[in-house]
């Protein structure tokens, strides 16, 4: 029985020791099982108690949730009613606002339509004016082209200048005081001859002008070409002045001054500015270059001279007419005096008639009132007050 079964940490374990150790272990296991069973019972009791508490808490919370849900349902109902009322008010406000907006939009649209119609009407009128202006510009362009073609042709240009000169002279002077293409004793035929009052010698006007040199001088692209064109223009002007002085001055038949008509104000200004020597040489030869405005002024001067001459010629007749007028006025004064005397006499007669009528009326009144105390006979010249 004392035989060792095994060795543990240098100690020999016998069978008795092993049995005792096994019994202790078994007791320990049983104790542990008991303890575990007690603990499990306690745990189950605790769990049951906790489960009961949880169920109570759950019931409490369910009751609270039901209460809160009921309150929430009431609040939702109230909020639903408030929202429905607010929604109806909002719908009514939106409808009113939409009506007002629609009315304003309608008025705005009508105003805009009227303004648009007026604008379109004005635009249509302006388009009509633009069309008329376009037609006028087209006509003017055609006229400018025709004028350019006319000025490009020497004969046509001469006819244009002569036509303008004739228009100025014919508009300013009476018939008989001028003549176109008048023939002189030397066989020359100036473009116009103006006859001054009391002087048989005509004032001669030439309407031909060398425009090619002026055009070349204006359109010269460089200084050298412009200088050459200026020299050409100077020579052409001097030649024309010499020709007029040679052809149109006939002693005892024509005036001592002749006119050269320049049909353009700008050309005349350019000649006066750049070719003063030519102008002075023309003055020396008693030839005057005139523009349309200067020719019109000369025509007005001639017209004033003619009018003054006519007034001097008619002075005697005017005096005779004035004397006759004075005689007629004197006779009229005498006749008016006679008429005044007749009116005074008629006034006296009417006064006497009124006196007689007043007397007749007064006597009739006395007869009506049976008043026989007042004498009936009244002197004729007695002044009777009128009846009232």
C-alpha positions in Angstrom: 0.0 0.0 0.0 3.1 2.2 0.5 4.2 1.6 -3.1 4.9 4.9 -4.9 2.7 5.4 -7.9 4.6 8.4 -9.5 6.9 11.1 -8.5 5.9 14.8 -8.4 8.4 17.5 -7.9 10.9 15.0 -6.3 8.2 13.6 -4.0 6.9 10.0 -4.3 3.2 9.9 -4.4 1.6 6.8 -2.9 -1.7 5.3 -3.6 -3.2 6.5 -0.3 -2.1 10.0 -1.0 -3.4 9.7 -4.5 -6.8 8.5 -3.2 -6.9 11.2 -0.6 -6.0 13.8 -3.3 -8.7 12.4 -5.5 -11.3 12.6 -2.8 -10.3 16.1 -2.1 -10.5 17.0 -5.7 -13.9 15.4 -5.9 -15.1 17.3 -2.8 -13.8 20.5 -4.4 -15.6 19.7 -7.6 -18.8 19.1 -5.8 -18.4 22.3 -3.8 -17.7 24.2 -6.9 -20.7 22.7 -8.5 -22.8 23.7 -5.6 -21.4 27.2 -5.6 -22.1 27.4 -9.3 -25.6 26.2 -8.8 -26.2 28.8 -6.1 -24.8 31.4 -8.3 -26.9 30.4 -11.2 -30.0 30.4 -9.0 -29.1 33.9 -7.8 -28.4 35.0 -11.4 -31.7 33.6 -12.6 -33.5 35.4 -9.7 -31.6 38.6 -10.5 -32.4 38.2 -14.2 -36.0 37.5 -13.4 -36.2 40.6 -11.2 -34.4 42.6 -13.9 -36.8 41.2 -16.5 -39.7 42.3 -14.3 -38.3 45.7 -13.9 -37.7 45.9 -17.6 -41.3 44.9 -18.3 -42.5 47.5 -15.8 -40.3 50.1 -17.4 -41.5 49.0 -20.8 -45.1 49.3 -19.7 -44.4 52.7 -18.3 -42.7 53.8 -21.4 -45.5 52.4 -23.6 -48.0 54.3 -21.5 -45.9 57.5 -21.8 -45.5 56.9 -25.5 -49.3 56.5 -25.9 -49.8 59.7 -23.9 -47.2 61.5 -26.0 -48.7 60.1 -29.2 -52.2 61.3 -28.1 -50.8 64.7 -27.4 -48.9 64.7 -30.6 -52.1 63.7 -32.5 -53.9 66.6 -30.9 -51.2 69.0 -31.7 -51.0 67.6 -35.3 -54.8 68.1 -35.6 -54.5 71.7 -34.3 -51.6 72.4 -36.6 -53.5 70.8 -39.4 -56.5 73.1 -38.7 -54.1 76.2 -38.4 -52.3 75.2 -41.6 -55.7 74.7 -43.4 -56.8 78.2 -42.2 -53.4 79.7 -43.2 -53.5 77.9 -46.5 -57.0 79.3 -47.2 -55.8 82.8 -46.3 -52.7 82.3 -48.4 -54.8 81.1 -51.3 -57.1 84.1 -51.0 -54.1 86.5 -50.7 -52.5 84.8 -53.7 -55.7 85.0 -55.7 -56.1 88.7 -54.8 -52.4 89.3 -55.6 -52.8 87.4 -58.9 -55.9 89.5 -59.8 -54.1 92.7 -59.0 -51.1 91.5 -60.9 -53.2 90.4 -63.8 -54.9 93.8 -63.8 -51.6 95.7 -63.7 -50.2 93.4 -66.4 -53.2 94.0 -68.5 -52.9 97.7 -68.1 -49.2 97.5 -68.8 -49.7 95.4 -71.8 -52.4 97.8 -73.1 -50.1 100.8 -72.5 -47.2 98.9 -74.0 -49.4 98.0 -77.0 -50.4 101.7 -77.4 -46.8 102.9 -77.1 -45.7 100.2 -79.5 -48.4 101.1 -81.9 -47.4 104.8 -81.7 -43.7 103.9 -82.0 -44.5 101.7 -85.0 -46.6 104.6 -86.5 -43.7 107.0 -86.0 -41.3 104.5 -87.4 -43.5 104.0 -90.4 -43.7 107.8 -90.9 -39.9 108.0 -90.6 -39.5 105.1 -93.0 -41.7 107.0 -95.4 -39.5 110.1 -94.9 -36.4 107.9 -95.3 -37.9 106.6 -98.5 -38.6 110.1 -99.7 -35.1 111.2 -98.7 -33.7 108.1 -100.5 -35.6 109.1 -103.6 -34.4 112.6 -103.2 -30.9 111.4 -102.8 -31.3 109.2 -105.9 -32.6 112.1 -107.9 -29.8 114.4 -106.5 -27.3 111.7 -107.4 -28.7 111.6 -110.9 -28.6 115.4 -111.1 -25.0 115.4 -109.8 -24.0 112.8 -112.4 -25.8 114.8 -115.1 -24.1 118.0 -113.8 -20.7 116.2 -113.9 -21.4 115.0 -117.4 -22.4 118.5 -118.4 -19.3 120.0 -116.8 -17.1 117.4 -118.6 -18.4 118.6 -122.0 -17.1 122.0 -123.1 -20.2 122.9 -125.1 -22.5 121.7 -122.4 -20.5 123.5 -119.7 -20.7 126.7 -121.7 -24.4 126.3 -122.1 -24.7 125.7 -118.3 -22.8 128.8 -117.4 -24.7 130.9 -119.9 -28.0 129.5 -118.7 -27.2 130.5 -115.1 -26.0 133.9 -116.2 -29.2 134.4 -118.3 -31.4 133.3 -115.3 -29.7 135.9 -113.0 -30.0 138.7 -115.5 -33.6 137.9 -116.5 -34.8 137.6 -112.9 -33.3 141.0 -111.9 -33.8 143.3 -114.9 -37.0 144.2 -116.8 -37.5 143.3 -120.4 -35.9 145.6 -122.9 -33.0 146.5 -120.6 -30.9 143.5 -121.7 -30.3 141.3 -124.7 -28.6 137.9 -125.2 -26.3 137.2 -128.1 -26.3 140.9 -129.1 -24.4 141.6 -132.3 -21.7 144.4 -132.3 -20.5 146.4 -135.2 -17.3 144.3 -135.4 -19.4 141.1 -135.8 -18.8 139.8 -132.3 -21.7 138.4 -130.3 -21.3 138.7 -126.5 -23.3 136.4 -124.3 -25.2 139.2 -122.7 -25.6 143.0 -123.2 -27.1 145.1 -120.4 -28.4 148.6 -121.4 -28.1 151.3 -118.9 -30.7 154.1 -118.7 -29.8 157.2 -120.7 -26.8 155.5 -122.3 -27.0 153.6 -125.6 -23.7 151.8 -124.9 -24.3 148.3 -123.4 -22.4 146.6 -120.6 -21.2 143.3 -122.0 -21.0 140.0 -120.1 -19.1 136.9 -121.2 -20.1 133.6 -119.6 -17.4 131.3 -121.1 -14.8 130.1 -118.6 -11.8 127.7 -118.8 -12.8 125.1 -116.2 -10.4 122.3 -117.3 -7.4 124.1 -115.8 -9.3 124.8 -112.6 -10.1 121.1 -112.3 -6.5 120.1 -113.0 -5.3 122.6 -110.4 -7.7 121.3 -107.7 -7.1 117.6 -108.3 -3.2 117.8 -108.7 -1.8 114.8 -106.7 1.7 116.5 -106.1 3.2 119.9 -105.6 5.0 119.8 -109.0 1.8 118.9 -110.9 -0.1 121.5 -109.0 2.5 124.1 -109.9 2.2 123.2 -113.6 -1.6 123.2 -113.4 -1.5 126.6 -111.7 0.7 128.0 -114.5 -1.7 126.6 -117.1 -4.7 128.1 -115.3 -2.9 131.5 -115.1 -2.2 131.4 -118.8 -5.7 130.3 -119.7 -7.2 133.1 -117.6 -4.9 135.8 -119.0 -5.7 134.6 -122.5 -9.4 134.8 -121.9 -9.1 138.2 -120.3 -7.1 139.5 -123.3 -9.7 138.0 -125.7 -12.6 139.8 -124.0 -10.7 143.1 -123.9 -9.9 142.8 -127.6 -13.3 141.6 -128.8 -15.8 143.4 -126.6 -14.4 146.9 -126.4 -15.7 149.1 -129.3 -15.1 152.8 -128.8 -18.3 154.8 -128.7 -20.4 151.6 -128.9 -19.8 149.7 -125.7 -19.1 150.5 -122.1 -15.5 150.8 -121.0 -15.9 147.9 -118.6 -16.7 144.2 -119.4 -17.7 141.4 -117.1 -16.5 137.7 -117.2 -19.0 135.5 -115.4 -17.5 132.7 -113.2 -20.4 130.2 -112.6 -19.1 129.0 -109.3 -18.5 130.8 -106.0 -15.7 128.4 -104.9 -13.9 128.7 -108.2 -14.1 132.5 -107.9 -12.8 132.4 -104.4 -9.9 130.1 -105.4 -8.9 132.5 -108.3 -9.1 135.5 -106.0 -6.9 133.7 -103.4 -4.2 132.1 -105.6 -4.2 134.3 -108.7 -4.4 137.8 -107.5 -2.0 138.9 -110.3 -4.5 137.8 -113.0 -7.3 139.7 -111.2 -5.2 142.8 -111.1 -4.2 142.5 -114.7 -7.9 142.1 -115.6 -8.7 145.3 -113.6 -6.0 147.1 -115.6 -7.6 146.0 -118.8 -11.1 147.1 -117.4 -12.3 143.5 -117.3 -14.0 142.4 -114.1 -14.4 138.7 -113.0 -17.7 138.3 -111.2 -19.2 135.3 -109.3 -23.0 134.6 -109.3 -23.5 136.8 -106.2 -21.4 139.7 -107.6 -23.3 139.5 -110.9 -26.6 139.6 -108.9 -25.3 142.6 -107.0 -24.4 144.3 -110.3 -27.8 143.5 -111.7 -29.5 145.1 -108.6 -27.3 148.2 -109.0 -28.4 148.5 -112.7 -32.0 147.9 -111.6 -31.7 150.8 -109.0 -30.2 153.0 -111.7 -33.1 152.2 -114.1 -35.7 152.8 -111.4 -34.1 156.2 -110.6 -34.1 157.1 -114.3 -37.7 156.1 -114.6 -38.5 158.3 -111.6 -36.7 161.3 -113.1 -38.6 160.7 -116.4 -41.9 160.6 -114.6 -41.2 163.6 -112.3 -43.2 166.0 -114.4 -46.1 163.7 -114.7 -46.0 163.1 -110.9 -46.1 166.9 -110.3 -49.1 167.2 -112.7 -50.8 164.4 -110.9 -50.1 166.0 -107.5 -51.5 169.4 -108.7 -54.7 167.6 -110.0 -54.9 165.8 -106.7 -54.7 169.2 -104.8 -57.4 170.6 -107.0 -59.6 167.6 -106.3 -59.0 167.9 -102.5 -59.9 171.7 -102.6 -63.2 170.9 -104.5 -63.9 168.1 -102.0 -63.4 170.6 -99.1 -65.9 173.1 -100.6 -68.5 170.4 -101.2 -68.1 169.1 -97.7 -68.7 172.6 -96.4 -71.9 172.9 -98.4 -73.1 169.5 -97.1 -72.4 170.7 -93.6 -74.5 173.8 -94.1 -77.3 171.6 -95.5 -77.1 169.4 -92.4 -77.3 172.4 -90.1 -80.4 173.7 -92.0 -82.1 170.3 -91.8 -81.3 170.2 -88.1 -83.1 173.5 -87.5 -86.1 172.3 -89.5 -86.3 169.1 -87.5 -86.1 171.2 -84.3 -89.1 173.3 -85.3 -91.1 170.2 -86.3 -90.4 168.7 -82.9 -91.7 171.9 -81.2 -94.9 171.8 -83.2 -95.4 168.1 -82.4 -94.9 168.8 -78.6 -97.5 171.6 -78.8 -100.0 169.2 -80.5 -99.4 166.5 -77.9 -99.8 169.0 -75.0 -103.1 170.3 -76.4 -104.4 166.8 -76.8 -103.5 166.0 -73.2 -105.4 169.1 -72.0 -108.5 168.1 -74.0 -108.3 164.6 -72.5 -108.2 166.0 -69.0 -110.9 168.7 -69.8 -108.5 171.4 -68.8 -109.8 174.6 -70.4 -108.3 177.1 -68.0 -104.9 177.1 -69.8 -105.1 179.3 -72.9 -105.0 177.3 -76.1 -103.2 179.8 -78.2 -99.4 179.7 -77.6 -96.9 181.7 -79.6 -95.1 179.7 -82.4 -91.7 180.5 -81.1 -92.4 179.5 -77.5 -90.2 176.7 -76.2 -92.3 173.9 -74.9 -90.8 171.2 -72.7 -91.2 167.7 -74.0 -93.9 165.4 -72.6 -92.8 162.9 -70.0 
